[in-house]
């Protein structure tokens, strides 16, 4: 059974960066697309970007271009999402999600979420 | 703003059928997937592709598509189906992913 375990909650200052990890187990890591999705308090889901580890090149939503970096470490089956120049509006729960294949939109497995709070 | 549009809220009587819709130009070319999210929990995929249910999803959930509109139908809604429902698909360029704004389903 595929499991995604994310790193713990973070509190960050405006202008700083945060890096969230997502460790996969129970399946083949490299061939499946991993997406990062965030949800601000009381708001909807927002796709930030994703990567297929075996290809290594990430795609990013235009809104986050230049501020987000998604990477993977195949040796540890871990995906990372780093968001820079944090502002209060980035306060949200950040989820990693694994595709059932490489469609990008069949997000069949989700991490538990990581709360990132941006506050001075 | 989202390229996929959903009604903010829908209600259904217990045991009745409800349809939740998702509209967007990209749906003319790509299927939508549907997710159920309950408070404090991660989303759960309930429908993907043409009309596929992941293991463990009850068969009262089904999906369909026509033109620029995708639909999630719950036939015989149960109290435990009360949740937020989100659609997602490729965007108009086909290179990226977008989510709809979500629909809050109330089971009366």
Interface residues (C-beta under 8 A of the other chain):
Chain A: X35 X37 X44 X45 X46 X47 X50 X59 X60 X61 X62 X95 X97 X100 X103 X104 X105 X106 X107 X108 X110 X111 X112 X113
Chain B: X2 X30 X31 X32 X33 X35 X37 X42 X43 X44 X45 X48 X49 X54 X84 X86 X88 X89 X90 X95 X96 X97 X98 X99 X100 X101 X102
